[in-house]
Amino acid sequence: MTDIQSVPFVDLHLQHAQIAAEVASGFDRVLAEGSYILGPEVETFEKAFAEYSGVEHVVGVGNGTDAIELALVGGGIRPGDEVIIPANTFVATAEAVLRAGGVLRLVDCDHDFLIDVEAVAAAVSSSTRAVIGVHLYGQAAPMELLRQAIGSDVLLVEDAAQSQGARRNGVRAGGLADVAGTSFYPGKNLGAYGDGGAVLTSSAEVADHIRALRNHGGVRRYEHLAVGTNSRLDGLQGVVLSAKLARLDMWNQQRRDAAGYYDQLLADVDGVTVPRTVEGNEHVFHLYVIRTDRRDELVTALGAAGIGAGIHYPAPVHRVPAFDFLGLPAGSFPRSEQLATQILSLPIFPGITRGQQEQVVETLVSAIGG
Ligand SMILES: *Cc1c(COP(=O)(O)O)cnc(C)c1O
């Protein structure tokens, strides 16, 4: 077994090598200007990312969780307002709702891991003020169907943390609803070298509100017009994000190619279901998530072979201890609960080699066969 090389779950060195020179000169600029927080590098990135995403405004903030919270507050959500989210998401989506003062209303997902539109239609009521579609694993939730289900008075929000560059019916994630929050956590498709996030919207009013909220409630120093917070993007991160944005489409294509190769390698493997791209979607494979009834065994086998594998996520929100207060027992959202026992994320990142992917699949196949 000693000749088996480990395959990391994600390898960010490959991306850094391509932008290292640009980042070094950009960092020199930030340090010379002393524009550590917000400033010209952040503004340059905000403009470029808005243009890329097909929205009018991008507001850089401290992280993705803040971005979703600020998207809700900027979009008019007030304490006590009910917000619908899918049960199968990273806890951050739920945290953002609670931090905004919202009342959480969970719904189940569909067979593609995305929020179930019919469940939303059944859950929406006169108390519903917002719905968050989570573009889980790198493909967009069906936002236009959600809009039909909820009507025009309910705020429609995207959790676009896993979907930078993804498209639905030709429109980029982040531009599919009233307002979106995204994350630049280093491992995301567009990742910074630390925490970062952004709100995307085409509403000038919402953007202005969030620009104030992220900076202690004022756009000019000591002019506090609202009680805000401190959630700002750093100049150094602006440099990194601009350099990476210029390569995002290329890197996403590499992810799609890698996903296609896994599909091919796994096509005849019994007991493994590969992910499906929903009609109308261009997937960016933030994660490549297979389903198998023998998940736990396979995780162990991959781990023993030095292969990074992940589970996104081991429990839906209502089965996470911190959310016991919701009082939702096992069985509340059967599809999300079943998927949580079956899902397995295989290594995927721009630059993963075919040899690495073959090694992953060989390990899976011998574990399944053995
Ligand atoms: C990463 C992530 C977030 C939160 O982003 P942070 O920058 O870590 O706060 C929110 N939602 C989803 C679906 C995520 O994957």
Ligand as a Chemical Component Dictionary entry (heavy atoms), coordinates in Angstrom:
data_LIG
# 
_chem_comp.id                   LIG 
_chem_comp.type                 NON-POLYMER 
_chem_comp.pdbx_formal_charge   0 
_chem_comp.three_letter_code    LIG 
# 
loop_
_chem_comp_atom.comp_id 
_chem_comp_atom.atom_id 
_chem_comp_atom.alt_atom_id 
_chem_comp_atom.type_symbol 
_chem_comp_atom.charge 
_chem_comp_atom.model_Cartn_x 
_chem_comp_atom.model_Cartn_y 
_chem_comp_atom.model_Cartn_z 
_chem_comp_atom.pdbx_ordinal 
LIG C1 C1 C 0 -19.576 28.587 3.248 1  
LIG C2 C2 C 0 -21.044 28.729 3.313 2  
LIG C3 C3 C 0 -21.668 29.764 4.017 3  
LIG C4 C4 C 0 -20.961 30.677 4.968 4  
LIG O1 O1 O 0 -19.841 31.327 4.544 5  
LIG P1 P1 P 0 -18.709 31.817 5.589 6  
LIG O2 O2 O 0 -17.884 32.717 4.752 7  
LIG O3 O3 O 0 -17.996 30.612 6.062 8  
LIG O4 O4 O 0 -19.414 32.540 6.688 9  
LIG C5 C5 C 0 -23.046 29.887 3.923 10 
LIG N1 N1 N 0 -23.774 29.031 3.204 11 
LIG C6 C6 C 0 -23.223 28.009 2.535 12 
LIG C7 C7 C 0 -24.102 27.098 1.745 13 
LIG C8 C8 C 0 -21.840 27.811 2.581 14 
LIG O5 O5 O 0 -21.305 26.781 1.928 15 
# 
loop_
_chem_comp_bond.comp_id 
_chem_comp_bond.atom_id_1 
_chem_comp_bond.atom_id_2 
_chem_comp_bond.value_order 
_chem_comp_bond.pdbx_ordinal 
LIG C1 C2 SING 1  
LIG C2 C3 SING 2  
LIG C2 C8 DOUB 3  
LIG C3 C4 SING 4  
LIG C3 C5 DOUB 5  
LIG C4 O1 SING 6  
LIG O1 P1 SING 7  
LIG P1 O2 DOUB 8  
LIG P1 O3 SING 9  
LIG P1 O4 SING 10 
LIG C5 N1 SING 11 
LIG N1 C6 DOUB 12 
LIG C6 C7 SING 13 
LIG C6 C8 SING 14 
LIG C8 O5 SING 15 
# 
